[in-house]
Amino acid sequence: MELTAALRGQTIQNRVREVGINPNHWYPVAWAHQLPPGRVIPVVVWQQSIAVYRDTAGQVHAIEDACPHKGVELHLGEVHGDRLVCPYHGWEFDRSGQCVHIPYFPPDQKLPCATALSYPAQERYGIIWVFPGDPQLADSRPILEVPEYDDHNCLMIPITGVFNAHFSICNENTMDVFHGFLHKDLQGWFDPVLLNLQDSNSSVQANYRVSYKGTLSKFLGLSTNSDGVTTRNVSVHYQYPHYHSTMEGVSSLYLMRLPVGPNQTRSFSLLFLPKVRLPKWLLRAIKPVLVPLVLRFIFMPFLEQDVGMMESEQRTYQKDAKRRYVEVNPAIIALQRLILRQYEQFMQQSSQSNPANPASQPPFESWQDQSSNSSIEPLTVPHSGKGQ
């Protein structure tokens, strides 16, 4: 459905800062290189502690990070073949979480019924993914497609983000192209315009027009007019729970979101720059050196500024959860509605499928839409005055 792109004052739904995730999606938990064969690592997906390990054959598995015997964290254990071994008493668990061996039991003694919850897990795009919801839905929920991943002519830059903020705050930052003012000292964008906005039950797409000026735009291969300013369209597509954004003819960013808990979020991003002005043979040769340099000196400064703003939002919210805020970007309002809707749908489905054991995520009262109409007139975003 196409929504109005007019900038009008609207009230932010504070409840979006309290809700949990819809777990019936694939979530990234680690870079694949962090999990060599025979290693186990601890991860958390929305307050669910999970031990993720790669067996000696290279397959990835995930089970609850708590031994059903004593509750010891299984990520402290060892990998034996395709089994995870508890460090305390040596109990062995297969990839389904079932206890299959206790070292001090006689061979003919029946094992106790001891099972740790297991999760579907896989490796794709150099990332380890876990499905924390109903495992029967895992095969029907695709992972975000990244067609550029196998294009060796692109410069791929992996980016890790850690934010002490609720995932809704982080998602709004990604959708919000109007905060170029924050990055003015880094030659960020200016004069943003929201061109159009569309949403559905599971996605929000906003298209913006922004301007750039300076050495950074030249590095990115942007053509410029006589005054050194170039204008590009930027598309930001949120397909719950992850993002894909593009800058017209310049870059493609896939941002995979990991909500850790109410006050912490991580992200695993893949940025592709197809227009780096270097010969292909030279690009391939210098990638190992160029990627960390571009990441450290160009993109991380932007991310660090964003982190400061997101964490400031979270701190203020925690001081007073009833404080009211006004938003003028309809893309943010559409995003909030989507996050609330996905969570509410999951909670309703969980209650219907198992009313005796409702979902473990905290409930919230049913959200109702508010009119986007207001007496506030459409706003014009001012030029920063510095020609970023």
C-alpha positions in Angstrom: 0.0 0.0 0.0 1.3 3.4 -0.9 1.4 6.0 1.9 1.6 9.7 1.9 5.1 11.1 1.9 4.2 14.4 3.5 6.2 15.3 6.6 3.6 15.9 9.4 3.8 15.8 13.1 2.7 12.5 14.6 3.0 10.9 18.0 5.5 8.2 18.5 4.2 4.9 19.9 6.2 4.4 23.0 5.1 0.8 23.2 7.4 -0.1 20.4 10.3 0.4 22.8 8.9 -2.5 25.0 7.9 -5.2 22.5 9.8 -8.3 21.7 10.6 -9.9 18.3 8.7 -12.2 16.1 11.0 -15.2 16.5 9.7 -17.0 13.4 12.4 -15.6 11.2 16.1 -16.3 10.7 18.5 -14.1 12.8 22.2 -13.6 12.4 24.3 -14.6 15.4 28.0 -14.6 14.3 30.4 -14.3 11.4 31.2 -17.7 10.0 34.9 -17.3 10.4 34.3 -17.0 14.2 33.2 -20.6 14.3 35.8 -23.0 13.0 35.2 -26.8 13.2 35.2 -28.1 16.7 34.4 -24.8 18.3 31.3 -23.7 20.3 30.3 -20.1 21.0 27.5 -18.5 23.2 24.9 -16.2 21.5 21.7 -14.6 22.6 18.7 -14.0 20.4 16.1 -11.9 22.3 17.0 -13.2 25.8 17.3 -16.8 24.6 20.8 -18.1 25.4 22.0 -20.5 22.7 25.2 -22.5 22.3 26.2 -22.6 18.6 28.8 -25.1 17.5 30.3 -26.4 14.3 30.9 -30.1 14.3 34.1 -31.7 12.9 32.4 -32.2 9.5 31.8 -28.5 9.3 28.0 -28.5 9.9 26.5 -25.8 12.2 24.2 -26.7 15.1 22.5 -24.7 17.8 21.0 -25.9 21.2 19.9 -24.3 24.4 22.9 -23.0 26.3 22.0 -24.9 29.5 22.7 -28.5 30.3 19.4 -30.3 31.3 21.3 -32.0 34.1 22.7 -29.1 36.2 22.1 -26.1 34.0 25.8 -25.5 33.3 26.3 -23.4 30.2 27.0 -25.8 27.3 29.1 -23.3 25.4 31.8 -24.0 28.1 32.0 -27.6 26.8 33.6 -29.5 24.0 32.7 -30.7 20.5 33.1 -34.4 19.9 32.2 -35.3 16.3 28.7 -33.9 15.9 28.0 -33.9 19.6 28.3 -31.2 22.2 29.8 -32.3 25.6 28.9 -30.7 28.9 32.1 -29.7 30.7 30.8 -30.6 34.2 30.0 -34.4 34.0 30.7 -35.1 30.3 27.1 -35.7 29.2 26.9 -35.7 25.4 24.1 -34.2 23.4 23.4 -34.7 19.7 22.4 -31.9 17.3 18.7 -32.4 18.4 19.7 -31.7 22.0 19.1 -35.3 23.1 21.4 -36.8 25.7 23.0 -39.7 24.0 25.9 -40.7 26.3 26.9 -40.4 29.9 30.5 -41.5 30.4 30.0 -43.1 33.9 26.9 -45.1 32.9 27.4 -48.8 32.0 26.8 -49.5 28.3 23.5 -51.3 28.9 22.0 -48.7 31.3 19.1 -46.7 30.0 19.8 -43.0 29.7 17.6 -40.5 31.5 15.2 -38.4 29.4 17.3 -35.2 29.3 17.0 -32.9 26.3 18.1 -29.4 25.6 16.0 -27.3 23.2 17.5 -27.3 19.7 17.2 -24.6 17.0 17.5 -24.8 13.2 20.9 -23.2 12.2 22.8 -22.7 9.0 25.6 -20.8 7.4 25.0 -18.4 4.5 26.8 -15.3 3.1 29.6 -15.8 5.6 27.1 -15.5 8.5 25.8 -18.0 11.0 22.0 -17.9 11.3 19.6 -19.3 13.9 15.8 -19.7 13.8 14.6 -19.1 17.4 10.9 -19.7 16.7 8.8 -22.7 15.6 11.3 -25.0 13.9 8.5 -26.3 11.6 8.4 -22.9 10.0 12.2 -22.6 9.4 12.1 -24.0 5.9 9.3 -21.7 4.8 11.0 -18.5 6.0 13.7 -17.5 3.6 16.9 -15.7 4.5 17.3 -12.3 2.9 18.7 -12.7 -0.6 22.2 -11.1 -1.3 22.8 -11.5 -5.0 26.0 -9.4 -4.9 27.7 -11.8 -2.6 29.2 -13.9 -5.4 30.2 -10.9 -7.5 33.9 -10.7 -7.2 34.0 -7.4 -9.0 32.3 -5.7 -6.1 34.2 -4.5 -3.0 32.4 -6.2 -0.1 32.8 -4.7 3.3 31.5 -6.6 6.3 30.4 -4.3 9.2 29.6 -5.3 12.7 27.5 -3.1 14.9 26.8 -3.3 18.7 24.3 -0.9 20.1 23.1 -0.5 23.7 19.5 0.2 22.6 16.2 -1.5 21.8 16.1 -2.8 18.2 13.2 -0.5 17.3 15.5 2.5 18.0 18.2 0.9 15.8 15.7 0.2 13.0 14.4 3.7 13.0 18.0 5.0 12.6 18.4 2.9 9.5 15.1 4.0 8.0 15.7 7.7 8.8 17.6 9.5 6.0 16.7 12.9 7.6 19.6 12.7 10.1 22.3 13.8 7.6 22.8 16.8 9.8 24.5 14.5 12.3 27.2 13.6 9.8 27.8 17.1 8.4 31.4 17.1 9.6 32.0 13.8 7.8 30.8 15.2 4.4 27.5 13.4 4.9 24.4 13.9 2.8 22.2 17.0 2.9 18.8 18.3 1.5 17.0 15.0 1.9 13.5 14.6 0.4 11.1 11.7 1.0 9.8 10.8 -2.5 7.4 8.0 -1.8 6.6 5.4 0.8 5.0 1.9 0.6 4.2 -0.7 3.3 2.7 -4.2 3.6 2.2 -6.6 6.5 5.9 -7.4 6.6 7.8 -4.6 4.9 8.3 -0.9 4.6 10.0 0.8 1.7 11.0 4.4 1.6 12.6 6.2 -1.4 14.5 9.4 -0.7 16.5 11.9 -2.7 19.7 13.2 -1.1 22.7 15.4 -2.1 26.4 14.9 -1.6 29.5 17.1 -1.9 33.2 16.6 -1.2 36.0 14.0 -1.4 33.9 11.2 0.0 31.5 11.5 -2.9 34.4 11.4 -5.3 35.7 8.2 -3.7 32.4 6.6 -4.1 32.4 7.3 -7.8 29.6 9.9 -7.8 29.5 12.1 -10.8 29.2 15.8 -9.9 27.9 18.9 -11.6 29.7 22.3 -11.9 29.3 23.2 -8.3 30.5 19.9 -7.0 27.2 18.7 -5.7 25.7 15.4 -6.8 22.1 14.1 -6.2 21.2 10.5 -5.8 18.1 8.5 -5.0 18.3 6.3 -1.9 16.0 3.3 -1.3 15.6 1.9 2.2 13.7 -1.4 2.3 12.8 -3.0 5.6 11.7 -6.6 5.1 11.1 -7.7 8.7 13.4 -8.2 10.5 16.3 -7.1 8.2 17.2 -4.3 5.8 18.4 -3.7 2.2 19.2 -0.2 1.1 20.7 1.2 -2.1 22.2 4.4 -3.3 21.5 4.8 -6.9 24.3 3.3 -9.0 26.8 3.5 -6.1 26.2 1.0 -3.2 24.1 -1.8 -1.9 23.9 -2.5 1.9 22.4 -5.6 3.5 21.8 -5.0 7.2 20.9 -8.1 9.2 19.6 -7.3 12.7 20.1 -9.3 15.8 17.9 -8.2 18.8 19.8 -9.4 21.8 17.5 -8.0 24.5 15.4 -5.0 25.5 18.6 -2.8 25.8 21.0 -4.3 23.3 21.0 -4.9 19.6 23.7 -6.2 17.2 23.9 -6.1 13.4 25.8 -8.0 10.7 26.0 -5.9 7.5 27.4 -6.5 4.1 28.2 -3.3 2.1 28.9 -3.6 -1.6 30.6 -0.9 -3.7 30.4 -1.9 -7.3 31.9 1.4 -8.7 35.3 1.6 -7.0 37.5 3.2 -9.7 40.3 0.6 -9.8 41.2 -2.1 -12.3 39.6 -5.4 -11.4 42.9 -7.2 -11.1 44.2 -4.5 -8.8 41.0 -4.5 -6.7 41.3 -8.3 -6.1 44.9 -7.9 -5.1 44.4 -5.1 -2.6 41.1 -6.1 -1.1 42.6 -7.6 2.1 44.2 -4.2 2.8 41.6 -1.9 1.3 38.6 -3.2 3.1 39.8 -2.6 6.7 41.1 0.9 5.6 37.8 1.9 4.0 35.9 0.5 7.0 38.1 2.2 9.6 38.5 5.7 8.1 35.3 6.2 6.1 32.4 4.1 7.3 33.1 3.6 11.0 33.1 7.3 11.8 29.5 7.5 10.5 28.5 4.4 12.5 30.1 5.7 15.7 28.1 8.9 15.4 24.9 7.0 14.9 25.6 4.7 17.9 25.9 7.8 20.1 22.5 9.0 19.1 20.8 5.7 19.4 22.2 5.0 22.9 21.2 8.5 23.9 17.6 7.8 22.9 17.7 4.6 24.9 19.0 6.3 28.0 16.4 9.0 27.9 13.6 6.5 27.4 14.8 4.4 30.4 14.6 7.5 32.6 11.0 8.3 31.6 9.1 5.7 29.5 6.0 7.9 29.5 7.7 10.9 27.9 5.9 11.8 24.6 7.7 12.4 21.4 6.7 13.9 18.0 7.9 12.3 14.7 7.6 14.0 11.3 8.8 11.2 9.0 5.9 8.9 8.0 8.4 6.1 7.2 9.3 5.9 10.9 5.6 5.7 11.9 5.1 2.9 9.3 8.1 1.1 10.6 6.8 1.3 14.2 3.4 -0.1 13.1 5.1 -3.0 11.4 7.2 -3.9 14.4 4.2 -3.8 16.7 2.1 -5.7 14.2 4.6 -8.5 13.8 5.0 -8.9 17.5 1.2 -8.9 18.2 0.6 -11.4 15.4 3.2 -13.8 16.9 1.7 -13.4 20.4 -1.8 -14.1 19.2 -0.6 -17.2 17.1 1.3 -18.5 20.1 -1.7 -18.2 22.4 -4.0 -19.9 19.9 -1.7 -22.8 19.3 -0.9 -23.4 22.9 -3.2 -21.5 25.3 -1.9 -23.5 28.3 1.7 -22.3 27.7 1.7 -18.8 26.2 4.8 -17.4 24.6 7.6 -16.4 27.0 7.9 -12.9 25.6 6.4 -10.1 27.7 2.8 -9.1 26.7 1.6 -5.7 25.7 -1.8 -4.3 25.2 -3.2 -4.4 21.7 -1.9 -1.5 19.7 -4.4 0.7 17.9 -3.5 2.9 15.0 -3.6 6.7 15.4 -4.4 9.1 12.7 -1.5 10.6 10.9 -3.4 13.9 10.4 -2.2 16.9 12.4 -2.3 20.6 12.4 1.4 20.7 11.7 2.2 21.7 8.1 4.7 19.8 5.9 8.3 20.7 6.8 11.2 21.7 4.7 14.5 20.2 5.8 17.0 23.0 5.8 20.4 22.9 4.2 23.1 22.5 6.8 25.0 25.5 5.5 28.3 23.6 5.3 28.0 21.9 1.9 28.8 18.4 3.3 
